[in-house]
Amino acid sequence: MGQNRTSTEGASRKVTFLGRGLGLRSPTKLTLLVCPLCSQRNGDRMAEKGVCEWCAYEPAERDEEPFGTER
């Protein structure tokens, strides 16, 4: 309540890593949903930490690219 839902401040945007995987980037953190290295879907707890639970991949910010048509 009291939040401006039309504001994009604090909103997450979809990103990939050199065209692979899927993550959500917010102003303060990265949520890793699908690993670009092993292509596995990440569990909720590790996704929130930004690390792949299957291969321990940690994405580099320099590898992030906008997802799909957001370029």
ROPAVEX-883583 format. One line per 5 residues: number of its first residue (from 1); their letters; for each residue x, y negated, z of C-alpha. Coordinates in pm, 1 decimal. Example, Ala and Ser with C-alpha at 12.3 -4.5 7.8 and 13.67 -1.06 7.14 Angstrom:
2
1	AS	1230.0/450.0/780.0 ~ 1367.0/106.0/714.0 .
This chain:
71
1	MGQNR	0.0/0.0/0.0 ~ 115.6/-348.5/-71.7 ~ 348.9/-227.6/-346.3 ~ 338.8/-380.0/-691.6 ~ 293.6/-70.6/-909.2 .
6	TSTEG	346.9/-265.5/-1233.2 ~ 700.5/-361.8/-1134.0 ~ 983.0/-158.8/-1291.1 ~ 1219.1/-248.1/-1008.4 ~ 1317.2/75.9/-838.9 .
11	ASRKV	1163.1/285.9/-1116.5 ~ 1344.9/594.3/-1241.9 ~ 1437.7/637.2/-1606.6 ~ 1517.5/961.1/-1787.4 ~ 1879.9/1019.0/-1887.4 .
16	TFLGR	2085.3/1291.8/-2054.2 ~ 2457.0/1360.6/-2030.8 ~ 2622.0/1336.3/-2372.4 ~ 2288.7/1449.4/-2517.3 ~ 2240.4/1753.7/-2290.0 .
21	GLGLR	2056.3/1822.9/-1966.5 ~ 1803.9/1595.1/-1800.4 ~ 1821.4/1360.5/-1507.2 ~ 1635.7/1071.8/-1348.9 ~ 1837.3/757.3/-1276.9 .
26	SPTKL	1708.8/512.3/-1019.4 ~ 1898.8/202.3/-908.5 ~ 2040.9/391.3/-609.6 ~ 2079.0/757.1/-712.9 ~ 2073.4/1027.3/-978.3 .
31	TLLVC	1840.7/1328.5/-965.1 ~ 1976.6/1615.4/-1179.6 ~ 1679.1/1814.8/-1313.7 ~ 1846.8/2027.9/-1585.6 ~ 2221.1/2088.2/-1590.8 .
36	PLCSQ	2397.8/1986.7/-1914.1 ~ 2674.9/2240.5/-1854.4 ~ 2487.5/2565.7/-1778.2 ~ 2137.5/2456.6/-1898.2 ~ 1971.4/2582.7/-1579.1 .
41	RNGDR	1681.7/2401.5/-1413.3 ~ 1793.6/2268.5/-1077.5 ~ 1615.8/2335.6/-747.5 ~ 1455.6/2038.7/-573.8 ~ 1705.8/2010.1/-288.0 .
46	MAEKG	2017.3/2011.9/-507.6 ~ 1849.1/1800.4/-776.5 ~ 1806.4/1525.6/-516.4 ~ 2179.0/1550.0/-437.4 ~ 2267.3/1515.3/-807.4 .
51	VCEWC	2460.8/1844.2/-821.7 ~ 2379.2/2165.1/-1011.9 ~ 2301.8/2449.5/-771.6 ~ 2408.3/2708.2/-1031.8 ~ 2751.6/2588.7/-1148.9 .
56	AYEPA	2822.4/2293.8/-911.4 ~ 2838.3/2044.7/-1201.4 ~ 2846.5/1681.1/-1086.3 ~ 2754.8/1439.3/-1367.3 ~ 2981.3/1147.2/-1446.7 .
61	ERDEE	2806.9/811.8/-1480.2 ~ 3007.7/739.2/-1796.7 ~ 2842.1/1041.4/-1966.2 ~ 2486.1/917.9/-1906.4 ~ 2277.9/827.6/-2211.5 .
66	PFGTE	1913.6/715.1/-2235.9 ~ 1672.6/1003.9/-2297.4 ~ 1493.7/1034.1/-2632.2 ~ 1361.9/713.0/-2785.4 ~ 1472.0/488.2/-2496.8 .
71	R	1798.0/406.5/-2680.5 .
